[in-house]
Amino acid sequence: MNDDKTPGNPWVKSLLIWVGILAALALFVSLFDSGKKATAGTAIAYSEFLSKVNEGSVKDVKIAGDVISGTQSNGEAFKTNAIPDPSLVGRLTKANVRFSGQPEESASIWLVLLYQALPFVLMIGLAIFVMRQMQKSAGSGAMGFGKSRAKMLTQKEGRVTFDDVAGIDEAREELQEIVDFLKDPTKFARLGGKIPKGALLVGSPGTGKTLLARAIAGEAGVPFFTISGSDFVEMFVGVGASRVRDMFVEAKKNAPCILFIDEIDAVGRHRGAGLGNGNDEREQTLNQLLVEMDGFEANEGIIIVAATNRPDVLDPALLRPGRFDRQVVVPRPDIEGREKILQVHTRKLPLAPDVDIRTIARGTPGFSGADLANLANEAALLAARKGKRLVAMLEFEEAKDKVMMGAERRSMVMTEDEKKATAYHEAGHALVSLHVPGCDPLHKVTIIPRGRALGVTWNLPERDRYSTNMKQMKARLALCFGGRIAEQIIYGMEELNTGASNDIQQATDMARSMVMEYGMSEKLGWLRYRDNQDEVFLGHSVSRSQNISEETARLIDQEVRRLVEEGETTARKVLTDNLDELHKLAEKLLELETLSGDEAKLAIKGEPIDRDRARSDRPAQIVGGSSIPKTKRPGIGGAAPAGA
């Protein structure tokens, strides 16, 4: 929480402190030098002073201790240091010089004490000032080590409301109820209802969990404290628990309020999940959090909102009713949601007339809110780089390719043989996708290096897909091997390169999932042979699949190999039966480097490709989205660089 309760501008306060320190130093120097200030006048030797007295050129003299000062007949002042001279008075009298004496002033006892104490006072004050500044720096000071690091969110700038949150209407409605309760508690208390004490936002990264929390703060109009789960955990036992206590103490002072804990899985992991002793500091912090959320003392008026993308690792005590009463799922948006999100992120962009938000939304299934925000930003940057005043549909298409497949690496120098091998590799993928039923429609194929791939074949589903059947997965297996089989047919086994490593990895993982997770093997039946997540013990990953027998493991390997070989056989038959089309498509790729799905169909028919017409019709040809949006891989059939 905010430790500094002093009102006013902190910069002005620091400036006043330093001005005071400098003024005190100046005062000390002036006091120290005041006792040493000499009388004004020209300093002369004592012998010269006596000569002037004898000459009669001295008008008057003042004797003050060890200093003799006076004025000459011409009005010039002088001064000299006195020495013991009993005859001085007689000489002055004889020369008719007017003289007077001034007693020596003794120093005040208070002034002496001030001289002695002022340096120590200044040093002590400076030390206190430095210690206070250290304690304010995020609890790094010795006295503030156990203080909470939660910060109160202010709405002076960048206020976010539910109008800025689109595409996740169900989650927004559930959280709207919390906002309504904070605005009008009697509406719910009238019928005996109680508002949930906590809401857990669950969703993939980038789906808008933190944005939803900021919108709650903007709508509710109550104090909103935010903290990350990692801010509680320290290497010293008890610090995290102390910070939790201090956080709730500050929240009670500002109740009703909302307390947002981001990435709560950093502190709320399942207790005892591991071999040997667990992290006592983390478990103590979690225990204190559980007690504060729902213990003997009720925290009325404090609503806790937390976010995580790993709800499976949270402790069950944290998820029970009374603590996090609601789990609000924040999913990836559908086409309607993506359209609304794009409208939010493009409303500040100067869009060209040809930009169709609906078309862009159709072409990005699986994109999260953060992905769509990045897409709009990349499109604006591309338009600015070209010196345009409006962001056109062409920039959105290029931005989508860059976000999903990586930036083009046109500066990468490839030999003609490597370029030709990549063309046949990608042509093999594209031809299989055009001839095998169940494959997603071909959207684009390119031999321009993107990201880590030397080429990419991009297949897009026609609509949002929430499940995949066996026919589609087998077609996808065949698609994976289209590139390798094409290279083998053209160059032979001895000339195969490492470009198909990513294809083989995807095919193997898919076949193993079909057998061990999806129950798509008649020999193994509808049994699950591994968990979604491996458990981690003392730094080693231990898979549950180790509990199966050796005979079952052997049968799993046989079924995985059978599915992979079926995909190879399908791809080989398609490419062998359509070898002429393979050559035509590869030649056109070598000529144009990038072909859309429609252009690829024209190429295998031997028909000419009109690029100007295709570019004008391009927006209408966009359908679906990346078939693998969650992993952000470059696409099925991306030829990996050598050695990948």
C-alpha positions as CSV (number, residue, x, y, z in Angstrom):
1,M,0.0,0.0,0.0
2,N,1.0,3.6,-0.1
3,D,3.3,4.3,2.9
4,D,3.6,8.0,2.3
5,K,0.6,9.7,3.8
6,T,1.9,13.3,3.5
7,P,-0.2,15.4,1.2
8,G,1.2,17.4,-1.6
9,N,3.5,16.9,-4.5
10,P,6.4,14.5,-3.5
11,W,8.8,16.4,-5.8
12,V,8.1,19.6,-4.0
13,K,8.5,17.9,-0.7
14,S,11.9,16.6,-1.6
15,L,13.0,20.0,-3.0
16,L,12.0,21.7,0.3
17,I,14.0,19.2,2.3
18,W,17.1,19.8,0.3
19,V,16.6,23.6,0.4
20,G,16.4,23.3,4.2
21,I,19.7,21.3,4.4
22,L,21.5,23.8,2.2
23,A,20.2,26.7,4.3
24,A,21.4,25.0,7.5
25,L,24.8,24.5,6.0
26,A,25.0,28.2,4.9
27,L,24.0,29.3,8.4
28,F,26.6,27.2,10.0
29,V,29.3,28.6,7.7
30,S,28.2,32.2,8.4
31,L,28.2,31.6,12.2
32,F,31.6,30.0,12.0
33,D,33.1,32.8,10.0
34,S,31.4,35.6,11.9
35,G,33.9,35.5,14.7
36,K,36.8,35.7,12.3
37,K,35.6,38.7,10.4
38,A,38.2,41.5,10.6
39,T,37.5,45.2,10.7
40,A,37.3,46.9,7.3
41,G,40.4,48.7,6.1
42,T,43.8,48.3,4.5
43,A,46.1,46.0,6.5
44,I,49.5,47.6,7.4
45,A,52.4,46.6,9.5
46,Y,52.7,47.8,13.1
47,S,56.0,49.6,12.4
48,E,54.3,51.5,9.5
49,F,51.4,52.4,11.9
50,L,53.9,53.9,14.3
51,S,55.6,55.9,11.5
52,K,52.3,57.3,10.5
53,V,51.5,58.3,14.1
54,N,54.9,60.1,14.4
55,E,54.3,61.9,11.1
56,G,50.9,63.1,12.3
57,S,49.0,61.5,9.4
58,V,46.7,59.4,11.7
59,K,43.4,61.1,12.6
60,D,41.8,58.6,15.1
61,V,42.4,55.1,16.4
62,K,40.3,52.4,17.9
63,I,42.0,49.6,20.0
64,A,39.9,46.4,20.2
65,G,41.8,43.5,21.7
66,D,44.6,42.5,19.3
67,V,43.4,44.7,16.5
68,I,44.1,48.4,16.0
69,S,42.0,50.2,13.4
70,G,41.7,53.8,12.5
71,T,41.5,56.5,9.9
72,Q,44.3,58.6,8.3
73,S,44.1,62.3,7.7
74,N,43.2,61.7,4.1
75,G,40.2,59.6,5.1
76,E,41.8,56.2,4.3
77,A,41.0,53.4,6.7
78,F,43.7,51.1,8.0
79,K,44.1,48.2,10.4
80,T,47.0,46.4,12.0
81,N,47.6,43.7,14.6
82,A,48.6,45.1,18.0
83,I,51.7,44.0,19.9
84,P,52.5,44.7,23.6
85,D,53.7,48.3,23.5
86,P,53.4,50.4,26.8
87,S,54.5,53.6,25.0
88,L,51.7,53.5,22.5
89,V,49.3,55.6,24.5
90,G,52.0,58.3,25.0
91,R,52.8,58.4,21.3
92,L,49.1,58.8,20.4
93,T,48.7,61.6,23.0
94,K,51.9,63.4,21.8
95,A,50.7,63.3,18.2
96,N,47.2,64.6,19.2
97,V,45.5,61.4,17.8
98,R,42.1,60.7,19.1
99,F,41.9,57.1,20.4
100,S,39.4,54.9,22.1
101,G,39.3,51.3,23.4
102,Q,36.7,48.5,22.8
103,P,36.5,45.5,25.2
104,E,36.9,42.1,23.7
105,E,33.5,40.3,23.3
106,S,33.3,36.8,24.9
107,A,31.5,34.1,22.9
108,S,28.0,33.1,24.1
109,I,27.6,29.7,25.6
110,W,24.6,29.0,23.3
111,L,26.7,30.0,20.3
112,V,29.4,27.6,21.3
113,L,26.9,24.8,21.8
114,L,25.5,25.6,18.3
115,Y,28.9,25.4,16.8
116,Q,29.6,22.1,18.4
117,A,26.1,20.4,17.8
118,L,25.2,21.7,14.3
119,P,27.4,19.3,12.3
120,F,26.0,16.3,14.2
121,V,22.4,17.4,13.8
122,L,22.9,17.8,10.1
123,M,24.4,14.3,9.8
124,I,21.6,12.7,11.8
125,G,19.0,14.5,9.8
126,L,20.5,13.4,6.5
127,A,20.7,9.8,7.8
128,I,17.0,9.8,8.7
129,F,16.1,11.2,5.4
130,V,18.0,8.5,3.5
131,M,16.5,5.7,5.6
132,R,12.9,7.1,4.9
133,Q,13.6,7.1,1.2
134,M,14.9,3.5,1.3
135,Q,11.8,2.3,3.2
136,K,9.5,3.9,0.6
137,S,11.2,2.1,-2.3
138,A,8.8,-0.9,-2.7
139,G,9.5,-2.3,0.7
140,S,13.2,-2.7,0.1
141,G,14.1,-1.0,3.3
142,A,14.8,-2.9,6.4
143,M,11.8,-1.5,8.2
144,G,9.5,-2.0,5.2
145,F,10.5,-5.6,4.2
146,G,7.2,-7.1,5.2
147,K,5.0,-4.4,3.9
148,S,2.6,-5.1,1.1
149,R,3.5,-4.2,-2.4
150,A,-0.1,-3.7,-3.6
151,K,-0.7,-0.4,-5.3
152,M,-3.8,1.6,-5.6
153,L,-4.9,2.0,-9.2
154,T,-5.8,5.6,-10.0
155,Q,-8.1,6.6,-12.9
156,K,-6.5,9.9,-13.8
157,E,-5.4,8.6,-17.1
158,G,-6.3,5.6,-19.2
159,R,-9.6,4.8,-17.5
160,V,-11.0,1.4,-18.8
161,T,-14.7,0.5,-18.7
162,F,-16.8,-2.4,-19.9
163,D,-17.2,-0.5,-23.2
164,D,-13.5,-1.2,-23.8
165,V,-14.0,-5.0,-23.2
166,A,-15.5,-6.9,-26.2
167,G,-15.8,-10.4,-27.3
168,I,-16.2,-12.0,-23.8
169,D,-19.8,-11.0,-23.0
170,E,-20.5,-13.9,-20.6
171,A,-17.5,-13.1,-18.4
172,R,-18.4,-9.4,-18.4
173,E,-22.0,-10.1,-17.3
174,E,-20.8,-12.1,-14.3
175,L,-18.4,-9.4,-13.2
176,Q,-21.0,-6.7,-13.9
177,E,-22.9,-8.1,-10.9
178,I,-20.0,-7.4,-8.6
179,V,-19.9,-3.8,-9.9
180,D,-23.7,-3.5,-9.3
181,F,-23.3,-4.7,-5.8
182,L,-20.6,-2.2,-5.0
183,K,-22.8,0.6,-6.4
184,D,-26.1,-0.5,-4.7
185,P,-25.6,-3.2,-2.0
186,T,-29.2,-3.0,-0.8
187,K,-30.5,-4.4,-4.1
188,F,-29.0,-7.8,-3.3
189,A,-29.3,-7.7,0.5
190,R,-33.1,-7.1,0.2
191,L,-33.7,-10.7,-0.6
192,G,-30.9,-12.1,1.7
193,G,-28.4,-12.6,-1.1
194,K,-24.7,-12.2,-0.5
195,I,-22.2,-11.0,-3.1
196,P,-19.4,-13.5,-3.9
197,K,-16.3,-12.8,-1.9
198,G,-14.0,-13.7,-4.7
199,A,-14.0,-14.2,-8.5
200,L,-11.3,-16.2,-10.3
201,L,-10.7,-15.3,-13.9
202,V,-9.5,-18.3,-15.8
203,G,-8.3,-18.2,-19.4
204,S,-5.5,-18.5,-21.9
205,P,-2.8,-15.8,-22.0
206,G,-4.0,-12.7,-23.8
207,T,-7.7,-13.3,-23.5
208,G,-8.3,-10.2,-21.5
209,K,-8.3,-11.2,-17.8
210,T,-6.3,-8.2,-16.6
211,L,-8.3,-5.9,-18.9
212,L,-11.5,-7.2,-17.3
213,A,-10.1,-6.4,-13.8
214,R,-9.2,-2.8,-14.9
215,A,-12.7,-2.4,-16.3
216,I,-14.2,-3.4,-12.9
217,A,-12.1,-0.7,-11.3
218,G,-13.2,1.8,-13.9
219,E,-16.9,0.9,-13.5
220,A,-17.2,0.4,-9.8
221,G,-15.8,3.7,-8.7
222,V,-14.2,2.2,-5.5
223,P,-10.6,1.9,-4.5
224,F,-8.9,-0.8,-6.5
225,F,-5.6,-2.4,-5.3
226,T,-3.5,-4.5,-7.7
227,I,-0.6,-6.9,-6.9
228,S,1.1,-9.8,-8.6
229,G,1.3,-13.3,-7.0
230,S,5.0,-13.2,-7.3
231,D,5.2,-10.1,-5.0
232,F,4.4,-12.2,-2.0
233,V,7.1,-14.8,-2.4
234,E,10.5,-14.2,-0.9
235,M,13.4,-16.4,0.2
236,F,12.8,-15.5,3.9
237,V,10.1,-17.5,5.7
238,G,7.3,-15.3,7.0
239,V,7.8,-12.3,4.7
240,G,5.0,-13.3,2.3
241,A,2.5,-13.9,5.1
242,S,3.4,-10.5,6.6
243,R,2.7,-8.9,3.2
244,V,-0.6,-10.6,3.0
245,R,-1.6,-9.4,6.4
246,D,-0.5,-5.8,5.6
247,M,-2.4,-5.9,2.3
248,F,-5.7,-6.8,4.0
249,V,-5.1,-4.2,6.7
250,E,-4.8,-1.5,4.1
251,A,-7.8,-2.9,2.2
252,K,-10.0,-2.8,5.3
253,K,-9.1,0.9,5.7
254,N,-10.4,1.6,2.2
255,A,-13.4,-0.8,2.2
256,P,-15.5,-1.2,0.2
257,C,-12.7,-2.0,-2.3
258,I,-11.5,-4.5,-4.9
259,L,-8.3,-6.4,-4.5
260,F,-6.9,-7.8,-7.7
261,I,-4.2,-10.5,-7.6
262,D,-2.7,-11.3,-11.0
263,E,-1.0,-14.7,-11.7
264,I,-2.2,-16.1,-8.4
265,D,-0.8,-19.5,-9.3
266,A,2.6,-18.1,-8.3
267,V,1.5,-18.3,-4.6
268,G,-1.6,-20.5,-4.7
269,R,-0.2,-23.8,-6.0
270,H,-1.3,-27.1,-4.5
271,R,0.3,-27.6,-1.1
272,G,2.3,-30.8,-0.7
273,A,2.6,-31.4,-4.5
274,G,6.1,-32.7,-4.5
275,L,8.6,-35.1,-3.0
276,G,10.2,-34.2,0.2
277,N,9.7,-30.8,1.9
278,G,7.8,-28.1,0.0
279,N,8.5,-24.4,-0.1
280,D,7.6,-23.4,3.5
281,E,7.6,-19.7,2.6
282,R,5.1,-20.2,-0.3
283,E,2.9,-22.5,1.8
284,Q,2.9,-20.1,4.8
285,T,1.9,-17.3,2.4
286,L,-0.9,-19.4,1.0
287,N,-2.1,-20.3,4.5
288,Q,-2.3,-16.7,5.5
289,L,-4.1,-15.8,2.3
290,L,-6.7,-18.5,3.0
291,V,-7.3,-17.2,6.5
292,E,-7.6,-13.6,5.4
293,M,-10.1,-14.5,2.6
294,D,-12.4,-16.6,4.8
295,G,-11.2,-17.1,8.4
296,F,-12.7,-16.3,11.8
297,E,-12.7,-12.6,11.0
298,A,-14.9,-11.7,8.1
299,N,-13.5,-9.1,5.6
300,E,-16.7,-7.3,4.7
301,G,-16.5,-5.0,1.8
302,I,-13.4,-6.5,0.3
303,I,-13.9,-8.3,-3.0
304,I,-11.0,-10.3,-4.3
305,V,-10.5,-10.8,-8.1
306,A,-7.7,-13.0,-9.2
307,A,-6.4,-14.2,-12.6
308,T,-4.6,-17.3,-13.7
309,N,-4.1,-19.4,-16.8
310,R,-3.3,-22.5,-14.7
311,P,-6.4,-23.3,-12.6
312,D,-5.4,-27.0,-12.5
313,V,-2.4,-26.3,-10.1
314,L,-4.3,-24.2,-7.6
315,D,-4.9,-25.5,-4.1
316,P,-8.5,-26.9,-3.6
317,A,-8.9,-24.8,-0.4
318,L,-8.4,-21.7,-2.5
319,L,-11.2,-22.6,-4.9
320,R,-13.9,-23.6,-2.4
321,P,-17.0,-21.4,-1.9
322,G,-16.4,-18.6,0.5
323,R,-13.1,-17.8,-1.0
324,F,-13.3,-17.8,-4.8
325,D,-17.0,-18.4,-5.1
326,R,-17.0,-18.0,-8.9
327,Q,-14.7,-19.1,-11.6
328,V,-15.2,-16.9,-14.6
329,V,-13.9,-18.5,-17.8
330,V,-12.5,-16.0,-20.2
331,P,-12.3,-17.9,-23.5
332,R,-10.8,-17.1,-26.8
333,P,-13.4,-15.1,-28.7
334,D,-15.6,-16.4,-31.5
335,I,-16.1,-14.6,-34.8
336,E,-18.6,-12.2,-33.3
337,G,-16.3,-11.5,-30.4
338,R,-13.3,-11.0,-32.7
339,E,-15.3,-8.5,-34.8
340,K,-16.1,-6.5,-31.7
341,I,-12.5,-6.6,-30.4
342,L,-11.2,-5.4,-33.7
343,Q,-13.7,-2.6,-33.7
344,V,-12.3,-1.5,-30.3
345,H,-8.7,-1.7,-31.4
346,T,-9.2,0.0,-34.8
347,R,-11.4,2.8,-33.8
348,K,-8.4,5.1,-33.4
349,L,-6.8,4.0,-36.7
350,P,-7.5,5.9,-39.9
351,L,-8.9,3.0,-42.0
352,A,-9.2,2.9,-45.7
353,P,-12.6,2.3,-47.3
354,D,-11.6,-1.3,-48.4
355,V,-11.1,-2.5,-44.8
356,D,-13.7,-5.0,-43.8
357,I,-13.6,-5.8,-40.1
358,R,-15.9,-8.8,-40.6
359,T,-13.5,-10.3,-43.1
360,I,-10.5,-9.9,-40.9
361,A,-12.4,-11.5,-38.0
362,R,-13.3,-14.5,-40.2
363,G,-9.6,-14.9,-41.1
364,T,-8.4,-15.0,-37.5
365,P,-10.1,-17.9,-35.6
366,G,-8.2,-18.8,-32.4
367,F,-6.8,-15.3,-32.0
368,S,-7.0,-13.9,-28.5
369,G,-7.7,-10.2,-27.7
370,A,-4.0,-9.6,-27.3
371,D,-3.3,-11.2,-30.7
372,L,-5.9,-9.0,-32.4
373,A,-4.5,-5.9,-30.7
374,N,-1.1,-6.9,-32.0
375,L,-2.5,-7.4,-35.5
376,A,-4.1,-3.9,-35.6
377,N,-0.9,-2.4,-34.3
378,E,1.3,-4.2,-36.9
379,A,-1.0,-3.1,-39.7
380,A,-0.7,0.5,-38.5
381,L,3.1,0.2,-38.4
382,L,3.3,-1.3,-41.9
383,A,1.1,1.5,-43.3
384,A,3.3,4.2,-41.5
385,R,6.5,2.5,-42.9
386,K,5.1,2.8,-46.4
387,G,4.2,6.5,-45.9
388,K,0.5,6.0,-46.2
389,R,-2.1,8.1,-44.4
390,L,-4.7,5.3,-44.2
391,V,-4.4,1.7,-43.1
392,A,-5.7,-0.5,-45.9
393,M,-6.8,-4.1,-46.2
394,L,-3.4,-5.0,-47.7
395,E,-1.6,-4.0,-44.5
396,F,-4.0,-6.1,-42.4
397,E,-3.3,-9.1,-44.6
398,E,0.5,-8.5,-44.4
399,A,0.2,-8.0,-40.6
400,K,-1.7,-11.3,-40.2
401,D,1.0,-13.1,-42.2
402,K,3.7,-11.6,-40.0
403,V,1.9,-12.3,-36.7
404,M,1.1,-15.9,-37.6
405,M,4.0,-17.0,-39.7
406,G,6.8,-14.6,-38.8
407,A,8.4,-11.8,-40.7
408,E,9.7,-12.3,-44.2
409,R,13.4,-12.9,-44.4
410,R,14.0,-11.7,-48.0
411,S,17.6,-10.9,-47.2
412,M,18.3,-14.6,-46.6
413,V,20.4,-15.9,-49.5
414,M,19.4,-19.4,-50.7
415,T,21.0,-21.3,-53.6
416,E,18.9,-22.3,-56.5
417,D,19.0,-25.9,-55.5
418,E,17.7,-25.1,-52.0
419,K,15.1,-22.8,-53.4
420,K,13.9,-25.5,-55.8
421,A,13.8,-28.2,-53.0
422,T,11.8,-25.8,-50.9
423,A,9.4,-25.2,-53.8
424,Y,8.8,-29.0,-54.3
425,H,8.4,-29.4,-50.5
426,E,5.7,-26.7,-50.1
427,A,4.1,-27.8,-53.4
428,G,3.8,-31.3,-51.9
429,H,2.0,-30.0,-48.9
430,A,-0.3,-27.8,-50.9
431,L,-1.2,-30.6,-53.4
432,V,-2.1,-33.0,-50.6
433,S,-4.3,-30.4,-49.0
434,L,-6.2,-29.9,-52.3
435,H,-6.8,-33.6,-52.9
436,V,-7.3,-35.2,-49.5
437,P,-10.8,-34.9,-48.1
438,G,-10.9,-33.5,-44.6
439,C,-8.0,-31.1,-45.0
440,D,-8.6,-27.4,-44.3
441,P,-8.8,-25.3,-47.4
442,L,-5.5,-24.0,-48.8
443,H,-5.1,-20.3,-48.0
444,K,-1.5,-19.6,-49.0
445,V,1.8,-21.2,-49.9
446,T,5.1,-19.4,-50.0
447,I,8.8,-20.2,-50.4
448,I,9.9,-16.9,-48.9
449,P,11.6,-17.7,-45.5
450,R,9.5,-16.6,-42.5
451,G,10.6,-16.9,-38.9
452,R,12.6,-20.1,-38.6
453,A,10.9,-21.8,-41.6
454,L,12.3,-21.8,-45.2
455,G,8.7,-21.9,-46.6
456,V,5.2,-22.2,-45.3
457,T,1.9,-23.8,-46.5
458,W,-1.0,-22.2,-44.7
459,N,-4.4,-24.0,-44.4
460,L,-7.3,-22.3,-42.9
461,P,-10.6,-23.7,-41.6
462,E,-13.8,-22.4,-43.0
463,R,-15.2,-21.5,-39.6
464,D,-14.4,-21.6,-35.9
465,R,-13.7,-25.1,-34.9
466,Y,-14.1,-26.4,-31.4
467,S,-13.4,-30.1,-32.0
468,T,-11.6,-32.3,-34.6
469,N,-12.8,-35.7,-35.9
470,M,-10.7,-38.7,-36.9
471,K,-11.1,-38.0,-40.6
472,Q,-9.7,-34.5,-40.2
473,M,-6.8,-35.7,-38.1
474,K,-5.8,-38.5,-40.5
475,A,-6.0,-35.9,-43.3
476,R,-3.7,-33.7,-41.3
477,L,-1.3,-36.5,-40.9
478,A,-1.2,-37.0,-44.7
479,L,-0.7,-33.2,-45.0
480,C,2.3,-33.3,-42.7
481,F,4.1,-35.8,-44.9
482,G,3.3,-34.2,-48.3
483,G,6.5,-32.2,-48.3
484,R,8.9,-35.1,-47.4
485,I,7.2,-37.4,-49.9
486,A,7.4,-34.8,-52.7
487,E,11.2,-34.4,-52.1
488,Q,11.6,-38.2,-52.0
489,I,9.8,-38.6,-55.3
490,I,11.8,-35.8,-57.1
491,Y,15.3,-36.3,-55.5
492,G,15.3,-39.8,-54.1
493,M,16.1,-41.0,-50.6
494,E,19.8,-40.0,-50.7
495,E,19.0,-36.3,-51.2
496,L,16.5,-35.9,-48.3
497,N,17.4,-33.0,-46.0
498,T,16.4,-31.8,-42.5
499,G,13.6,-29.5,-43.7
500,A,10.9,-31.9,-42.7
501,S,11.8,-32.1,-39.0
502,N,8.9,-29.9,-37.9
503,D,6.4,-31.9,-40.0
504,I,7.6,-35.2,-38.5
505,Q,7.4,-33.8,-35.0
506,Q,3.8,-32.6,-35.5
507,A,2.7,-35.8,-37.1
508,T,4.2,-37.9,-34.3
509,D,2.7,-35.8,-31.5
510,M,-0.7,-35.9,-33.2
511,A,-0.7,-39.7,-33.7
512,R,0.4,-40.3,-30.2
513,S,-2.4,-38.0,-28.9
514,M,-4.9,-39.9,-31.1
515,V,-3.9,-43.2,-29.5
516,M,-3.2,-42.2,-25.8
517,E,-5.7,-39.3,-25.3
518,Y,-8.5,-39.4,-27.8
519,G,-9.3,-43.1,-27.9
520,M,-9.0,-43.3,-31.7
521,S,-7.4,-46.8,-31.7
522,E,-9.6,-49.9,-31.9
523,K,-6.9,-52.1,-30.3
524,L,-6.4,-49.9,-27.3
525,G,-10.0,-48.9,-26.8
526,W,-11.4,-45.8,-25.1
527,L,-8.8,-45.5,-22.4
528,R,-6.6,-42.7,-21.5
529,Y,-2.9,-43.5,-21.1
530,R,-1.5,-40.2,-20.1
531,D,-2.5,-37.0,-18.3
532,N,-2.6,-33.5,-19.9
533,Q,0.1,-32.2,-17.7
534,D,3.2,-34.0,-16.4
535,E,3.9,-33.6,-12.7
536,V,7.2,-32.0,-11.7
537,F,9.1,-33.4,-8.7
538,L,12.3,-31.8,-7.6
539,G,13.1,-30.6,-11.1
540,H,12.3,-33.8,-12.9
541,S,9.3,-34.3,-15.1
542,V,7.5,-37.6,-14.4
543,S,4.8,-38.7,-16.8
544,R,1.9,-40.8,-15.7
545,S,2.4,-42.9,-18.9
546,Q,5.2,-44.7,-17.0
547,N,2.5,-46.6,-15.1
548,I,1.4,-48.6,-18.2
549,S,2.8,-52.1,-18.8
550,E,5.5,-52.9,-21.3
551,E,3.1,-54.8,-23.5
552,T,0.7,-51.8,-23.6
553,A,3.5,-49.4,-24.3
554,R,4.6,-51.7,-27.2
555,L,1.1,-51.7,-28.6
556,I,0.9,-47.9,-28.3
557,D,4.1,-47.6,-30.4
558,Q,2.6,-50.0,-33.0
559,E,-0.6,-48.0,-33.3
560,V,1.3,-44.7,-33.5
561,R,3.5,-46.1,-36.3
562,R,0.4,-47.5,-38.1
563,L,-1.3,-44.1,-38.1
564,V,1.9,-42.3,-39.3
565,E,2.4,-44.9,-42.1
566,E,-1.2,-44.5,-43.2
567,G,-0.6,-40.8,-43.5
568,E,2.6,-41.4,-45.5
569,T,0.7,-43.8,-47.8
570,T,-2.1,-41.4,-48.5
571,A,0.3,-38.6,-49.3
572,R,2.4,-40.8,-51.5
573,K,-0.6,-41.9,-53.5
574,V,-1.9,-38.3,-54.1
575,L,1.5,-37.1,-55.2
576,T,2.3,-40.1,-57.5
577,D,-1.1,-39.9,-59.2
578,N,-0.8,-36.1,-59.6
579,L,2.9,-35.8,-60.4
580,D,2.3,-33.4,-63.3
581,E,0.4,-31.0,-61.0
582,L,3.3,-31.2,-58.6
583,H,5.7,-30.0,-61.2
584,K,3.4,-27.2,-62.4
585,L,2.8,-25.9,-58.8
586,A,6.6,-26.0,-58.0
587,E,7.5,-24.1,-61.1
588,K,4.9,-21.4,-60.4
589,L,6.2,-21.1,-56.8
590,L,9.7,-20.6,-58.2
591,E,8.4,-17.9,-60.4
592,L,6.1,-16.0,-58.1
593,E,7.3,-17.2,-54.7
594,T,3.9,-16.8,-53.0
595,L,0.6,-18.2,-54.2
596,S,-2.9,-17.9,-52.6
597,G,-5.2,-20.9,-52.5
598,D,-7.1,-19.8,-55.7
599,E,-3.8,-19.1,-57.5
600,A,-2.5,-22.6,-56.6
601,K,-5.6,-24.1,-58.1
602,L,-5.0,-22.1,-61.3
603,A,-1.4,-23.2,-61.4
604,I,-2.1,-26.9,-61.3
605,K,-4.6,-26.4,-64.1
606,G,-1.9,-24.6,-66.2
607,E,-4.0,-21.4,-66.3
608,P,-2.4,-17.9,-66.2
609,I,-2.5,-16.0,-63.0
610,D,-3.6,-12.3,-63.1
611,R,-2.0,-10.7,-60.0
612,D,-3.7,-7.4,-60.4
613,R,-7.1,-9.0,-60.5
614,A,-6.3,-11.3,-57.6
615,R,-5.1,-8.4,-55.5
616,S,-8.4,-6.5,-56.1
617,D,-10.4,-9.5,-55.1
618,R,-8.1,-10.5,-52.3
619,P,-10.3,-9.4,-49.3
620,A,-13.2,-11.6,-50.4
621,Q,-11.0,-14.7,-50.6
622,I,-10.0,-14.6,-46.9
623,V,-11.7,-17.4,-44.9
624,G,-11.0,-19.0,-41.6
625,G,-7.8,-18.6,-39.7
626,S,-4.7,-20.4,-38.6
627,S,-5.3,-24.1,-38.1
628,I,-2.8,-24.0,-35.2
629,P,-3.4,-20.7,-33.5
630,K,-2.7,-21.7,-29.9
631,T,0.9,-22.8,-30.6
632,K,1.7,-20.0,-33.0
633,R,3.7,-22.4,-35.2
634,P,4.4,-21.2,-38.8
635,G,1.9,-23.7,-40.3
636,I,1.8,-27.3,-41.4
637,G,4.4,-27.9,-43.9
638,G,6.8,-25.1,-42.9
639,A,10.2,-26.3,-44.2
640,A,12.6,-25.9,-41.3
641,P,16.1,-24.6,-41.9
642,A,18.9,-27.1,-42.1
643,G,19.9,-28.6,-38.8
644,A,16.6,-27.5,-37.1
